[in-house]
Amino acid sequence: MSRKQQYQIVAAHLRKQIKNGTLPPGSAIPSEAELCRQFDCARGTIRQAITALRNEGLVSSGQGRRTRVLDTVPTQSFDGVLSFSQWCHSSGVEPGQQTQYVMRRPADAELAAHLELPVGTPVVSVYRLRLMDGEPVMVERLNYPLEVGKHILTFDPDSGSIYQRLLESGVDINYATRTIDAIPAEKDDADLLGIAPGTPMLRVRRRAFTLDGTPIEASDDRYIGTVANFTITATRGNPAPATLMASSTEDHSAEDHPVDSPNAHSA
């Protein structure tokens, strides 16, 4: 067993205890000596595991202080922000998908505004039911300019991650914004998810951009409310990676209340 594998096993063990409440927020994790005995490994391996958890925002540690649990929900990697599949894998569940359609179509006014394209410009749209361990949990609507979406037209979206397909095709995905709100389930979504129309759902609208600020994705993900939540950690003296704004009762477009939240994460 390699050292890397050892530290990942130790980190996964502690992460599970934090998530299930065995190690609640504020509690100290076992000492390095205890963990070394438990896993029969060197202190360096334990320190690697604790560093990984600290980078996820789960624990805090410092010189001469015991490592303590900060939160039960880890921060989310950039890949997890963009990819449902990556989020599932990091959460220890198996992702799945059932594609309803992939189509090339002209952008309507709303989509054209989000992608900063002239109305009627060709785009590629995807509508998929997403699964966790075989259970329906979310419906997603993905939209891309044709130059990006052409890589999806030659890809079976039931075979895996569209995000990974785009990366492998050389698409420049540099940063993303997310707007999070709650809406009632529409009939088509409710039928796919096996819930009643009108059931509250958590909606996450995302825009992804290239390094130069060109929008290359406008998505709309709708989760069953019991399977996902979003947590933001703010520290005094540092700008928070999110903006909370009151939404208009007349207009609920993403442009009215953007939430730039690269550290918002699902659980």
Secondary structure, DSSP 8 states (H G I E B T S, - for coil): --HHHHHHHHHHHHHHHHHTTSS-TT-B---HHHHHHHHT--HHHHHHHHHHHHHTTSEEEETTEEEEE--SS----HHHHH-HHHHHHHHT--EEEEEEEEEEEE--HHHHHHHT--TT-EEEEEEEEEEETTEEEEEEEEEEEHHHHHHHHTS-TTSS-HHHHHHHTT----EEEEEEEEEE--HHHHHHHT--TT-EEEEEEEEEE-TT--EEEEEEEEEETTT---B----TTS--S-------SS---TTTS----TT-B--
